[in-house]
């Protein structure tokens, strides 16, 4: 029997995954007790009667992720990237197919747990406990979490309610709390799009550490540079279908050609050679 190494240990297996949203329309019976009862007893018939629209967000997606990989998820808006991450995290049911995970996936760890009316300090503890850390572990890592987030660089914001934070500050604190714990599978949705380049560099370094120490990192981002700097493999979703799965540079080139991305790497224009000066003719004496 061949020895199993970290490089070939599967952490996430998606097998023919379909994810369908049901959106209420304006059909007859919407909101009535009869329609609600019909939906419970005969879902498909009731959906049609109630004007429920089915949105097929992810279609027959299959892939295998391995321990130690950082995998980028790219695609145009509405392509199903965030939906797929939520399903891997166990937050959305699949209509068909299966998702198998080794260990516990965390979707940025603590998004749902943080509370706007609590201070940043209280939310650090709340988020850490929600991820399964003990109070002692959170206390040990507290200063590192705050320093990593950088939210105290221009004042003592950690003692203020999170509702006073900008969206960027809140996102940085969420990522910092999530990154304080080693994860089997960490799912990051647009976290690196916030903050300055210094925070992005710290985040990318931490993702590399997570890959080495634990399991697998998935990163959804519209920032092609972050994908290139962080991931060695990319899944490209388009209209819910897995269009390409492969090495980062191969997939990014195809994706940028598809989107007509003007920020794709292009050779620098050659500078025009300076015109030779006209020879000086000595004036007659």
C-alpha positions as CSV (number, residue, x, y, z in Angstrom):
1,X,0.0,0.0,0.0
2,X,1.4,3.4,-1.0
3,X,2.3,5.7,1.8
4,X,-0.2,8.6,2.2
5,X,1.5,12.0,2.3
6,X,0.2,15.5,3.2
7,X,0.1,16.3,-0.5
8,X,-2.5,13.6,-1.3
9,X,-4.8,13.7,1.7
10,X,-8.2,15.0,0.5
11,X,-9.8,17.7,2.7
12,X,-12.8,18.6,0.6
13,X,-14.5,16.5,-2.1
14,X,-17.3,18.0,-4.1
15,X,-19.1,15.3,-6.2
16,X,-21.6,16.6,-8.8
17,X,-22.9,19.4,-6.5
18,X,-26.1,21.2,-7.5
19,X,-27.3,24.1,-5.3
20,X,-30.7,25.6,-6.0
21,X,-32.2,28.8,-4.4
22,X,-36.0,29.2,-4.2
23,X,-37.2,32.7,-4.6
24,X,-40.8,33.7,-3.8
25,X,-42.5,35.3,-6.8
26,X,-45.9,36.9,-7.1
27,X,-48.1,33.9,-7.9
28,X,-51.4,33.1,-6.4
29,X,-51.5,31.9,-2.8
30,X,-48.3,33.5,-1.7
31,X,-48.3,34.2,2.0
32,X,-51.5,32.3,2.8
33,X,-51.9,29.5,5.2
34,X,-53.1,27.2,2.5
35,X,-50.1,27.8,0.3
36,X,-47.8,27.2,3.3
37,X,-49.5,23.9,4.0
38,X,-49.3,22.9,0.4
39,X,-45.6,23.7,0.3
40,X,-45.0,21.4,3.2
41,X,-47.0,18.5,1.7
42,X,-46.3,18.8,-2.0
43,X,-43.3,21.1,-2.4
44,X,-42.9,21.0,-6.2
45,X,-46.6,21.5,-6.9
46,X,-46.9,24.2,-4.3
47,X,-43.8,26.0,-5.6
48,X,-45.5,26.3,-9.0
49,X,-48.8,27.5,-7.5
50,X,-47.1,30.0,-5.2
51,X,-44.9,31.4,-8.0
52,X,-41.6,30.2,-6.5
53,X,-38.7,30.7,-8.9
54,X,-35.8,28.2,-8.9
55,X,-32.4,29.7,-9.3
56,X,-29.8,27.1,-10.2
57,X,-26.8,28.7,-8.6
58,X,-24.2,25.9,-8.8
59,X,-24.4,23.2,-11.5
60,X,-22.8,19.7,-11.3
61,X,-19.5,21.0,-9.7
62,X,-16.9,18.4,-8.9
63,X,-13.4,18.8,-7.5
64,X,-11.0,17.4,-4.9
65,X,-9.0,19.7,-2.6
66,X,-5.9,18.4,-0.8
67,X,-4.2,19.3,2.5
68,X,-1.7,22.1,2.1
69,X,-3.4,23.7,-0.9
70,X,-4.4,27.4,-1.2
71,X,-7.2,27.4,-3.9
72,X,-8.6,30.6,-5.4
73,X,-12.2,30.8,-6.5
74,X,-12.8,33.3,-9.4
75,X,-15.6,34.2,-11.6
76,X,-17.8,37.2,-12.7
77,X,-20.5,38.4,-10.3
78,X,-23.2,35.9,-9.7
79,X,-21.1,32.9,-10.8
80,X,-21.8,30.9,-7.6
81,X,-18.4,31.4,-5.8
82,X,-19.8,32.5,-2.4
83,X,-22.7,30.0,-2.7
84,X,-20.3,27.1,-3.1
85,X,-18.2,28.3,-0.1
86,X,-21.3,28.4,2.1
87,X,-22.2,24.8,1.0
88,X,-18.7,23.6,1.8
89,X,-19.0,25.2,5.2
90,X,-22.3,23.4,5.8
91,X,-24.4,26.5,5.8
92,X,-26.4,25.7,2.6
93,X,-27.9,22.4,1.6
94,X,-27.1,20.8,-1.8
95,X,-29.9,19.8,-4.1
96,X,-28.0,17.0,-5.7
97,X,-24.6,15.5,-5.3
98,X,-22.4,15.4,-2.1
99,X,-19.8,17.4,-0.3
100,X,-17.3,15.5,1.9
101,X,-14.9,17.3,4.3
102,X,-12.0,16.1,6.4
103,X,-12.2,18.1,9.6
104,X,-14.4,21.2,10.3
105,X,-14.6,23.9,7.6
106,X,-14.8,27.5,8.8
107,X,-16.2,30.3,6.6
108,X,-14.0,33.1,7.8
109,X,-14.6,31.6,11.2
110,X,-16.9,34.1,12.9
111,X,-19.0,36.3,10.5
112,X,-22.3,35.3,12.0
113,X,-21.1,35.5,15.6
114,X,-20.0,39.1,15.9
115,X,-22.4,41.6,17.2
116,X,-22.5,45.3,16.2
117,X,-23.6,46.6,19.6
118,X,-20.7,44.9,21.4
119,X,-17.2,46.4,21.6
120,X,-14.4,45.0,19.5
121,X,-12.8,43.5,22.6
122,X,-16.0,41.6,23.5
123,X,-16.3,40.4,19.9
124,X,-12.8,39.0,19.9
125,X,-13.8,36.8,22.8
126,X,-17.2,36.0,21.4
127,X,-15.6,35.1,18.0
128,X,-12.9,33.0,19.5
129,X,-15.3,31.0,21.6
130,X,-17.6,30.5,18.6
131,X,-14.6,28.9,16.8
132,X,-14.1,26.5,19.6
133,X,-11.2,28.2,21.5
134,X,-11.2,28.3,25.3
135,X,-11.4,31.6,27.1
136,X,-7.8,31.1,28.1
137,X,-6.7,30.5,24.5
138,X,-8.5,33.7,23.4
139,X,-6.8,35.6,26.3
140,X,-3.4,34.4,25.2
141,X,-4.0,35.4,21.6
142,X,-5.9,38.6,22.2
143,X,-3.0,41.1,21.8
144,X,-1.9,39.4,18.6
145,X,-5.4,39.5,17.1
146,X,-5.7,43.3,17.8
147,X,-2.2,44.0,16.5
148,X,-2.8,41.9,13.4
149,X,-6.1,43.8,12.6
150,X,-4.4,47.2,12.9
151,X,-7.7,48.8,14.0
152,X,-6.0,50.5,17.0
153,X,-3.3,52.2,14.9
154,X,-5.3,55.5,14.9
155,X,-7.0,55.3,18.3
156,X,-8.4,52.9,20.9
157,X,-11.1,51.5,18.6
158,X,-11.1,48.1,20.1
159,X,-13.0,49.5,23.1
160,X,-15.8,51.0,20.9
161,X,-18.9,49.2,19.6
162,X,-18.4,47.5,16.2
163,X,-21.2,49.6,14.8
164,X,-18.8,52.5,14.9
165,X,-16.3,50.7,12.7
166,X,-16.0,51.2,8.9
167,X,-16.7,48.1,6.8
168,X,-13.0,47.7,6.2
169,X,-12.1,47.8,10.0
170,X,-14.9,45.2,10.8
171,X,-13.7,42.9,8.0
172,X,-10.1,43.1,9.2
173,X,-11.1,42.3,12.7
174,X,-13.1,39.3,11.5
175,X,-10.2,38.0,9.5
176,X,-7.8,38.5,12.4
177,X,-10.0,36.5,14.8
178,X,-10.5,33.7,12.2
179,X,-6.7,33.6,11.5
180,X,-5.8,33.3,15.1
181,X,-6.9,29.6,15.1
182,X,-5.4,26.8,13.0
183,X,-8.2,25.4,10.7
184,X,-8.6,22.1,8.9
185,X,-10.3,24.1,6.0
186,X,-10.5,27.9,6.0
187,X,-12.9,29.5,3.6
188,X,-12.2,33.2,3.0
189,X,-14.7,35.4,1.0
190,X,-13.3,38.7,-0.2
191,X,-11.4,39.3,3.1
192,X,-8.3,40.5,1.4
193,X,-10.1,43.2,-0.5
194,X,-10.2,45.4,2.6
195,X,-7.4,47.3,4.2
196,X,-4.2,48.7,2.9
197,X,-1.4,46.8,1.2
198,X,0.4,46.2,4.5
199,X,-2.7,44.3,5.9
200,X,-3.0,42.3,2.7
201,X,0.6,41.2,3.0
202,X,0.1,40.2,6.6
203,X,-3.0,38.3,5.5
204,X,-1.2,36.5,2.7
205,X,1.6,35.5,5.0
206,X,-0.9,34.1,7.5
207,X,-2.6,32.1,4.8
208,X,0.7,30.5,3.9
209,X,1.2,29.6,7.6
210,X,-2.3,28.1,7.8
211,X,-1.5,25.9,4.8
212,X,1.7,24.7,6.4
213,X,0.3,24.1,9.9
214,X,-3.2,22.7,9.1
215,X,-5.2,22.1,6.0
216,X,-6.6,23.8,3.1
217,X,-7.4,27.5,2.3
218,X,-10.1,28.6,-0.2
219,X,-10.0,32.3,-1.2
220,X,-12.7,34.1,-3.1
221,X,-11.5,37.4,-4.5
222,X,-11.9,39.8,-7.4
223,X,-8.4,41.0,-6.8
224,X,-6.4,39.0,-9.4
225,X,-3.1,40.0,-7.7
226,X,-4.2,38.5,-4.4
227,X,-5.1,35.3,-6.1
228,X,-1.7,35.2,-7.8
229,X,0.2,36.0,-4.7
230,X,-1.7,33.6,-2.4
231,X,-2.9,30.6,-4.4
232,X,-1.2,27.9,-6.5
233,X,-4.4,26.5,-7.9
234,X,-7.6,28.2,-9.1
235,X,-11.2,27.1,-9.7
236,X,-13.0,29.3,-12.2
237,X,-16.8,29.3,-11.9
238,X,-19.0,30.9,-14.5
239,X,-22.8,30.8,-14.4
240,X,-22.6,28.1,-11.7
241,X,-20.5,25.8,-13.8
242,X,-16.9,24.9,-13.2
243,X,-15.3,26.2,-16.3
244,X,-11.6,25.5,-15.4
245,X,-9.5,24.0,-12.6
246,X,-5.7,24.2,-12.8
247,X,-2.5,26.0,-11.9
248,X,-3.1,29.6,-11.1
249,X,-1.3,31.3,-14.0
250,X,-2.9,29.0,-16.6
251,X,-6.4,29.7,-15.3
252,X,-5.9,33.4,-14.7
253,X,-4.7,33.9,-18.3
254,X,-7.9,32.3,-19.6
255,X,-10.1,34.2,-17.2
256,X,-8.5,37.5,-18.0
257,X,-8.9,36.8,-21.7
258,X,-12.6,36.0,-21.1
259,X,-13.3,39.1,-19.1
260,X,-11.1,41.4,-21.2
261,X,-9.3,42.4,-18.0
262,X,-7.3,45.5,-18.8
263,X,-5.2,45.0,-15.6
264,X,-3.7,41.8,-16.8
265,X,0.0,41.7,-17.1
266,X,1.2,43.3,-20.3
267,X,4.7,44.0,-21.6
268,X,5.9,47.5,-20.8
269,X,5.9,49.8,-23.9
270,X,9.4,50.3,-25.4
271,X,10.7,53.8,-25.0
272,X,11.4,55.6,-28.2
273,X,15.1,56.0,-29.0
274,X,16.3,59.7,-28.5
275,X,16.7,61.6,-31.8
276,X,20.4,62.2,-32.7
277,X,21.4,65.8,-32.3
278,X,22.2,67.7,-35.5
279,X,26.0,68.1,-36.0
280,X,27.2,71.6,-35.0
281,X,28.7,73.5,-37.9
282,X,31.4,75.9,-36.8
283,X,30.6,79.5,-37.8
284,X,33.1,81.2,-40.1
285,X,35.5,83.4,-38.2
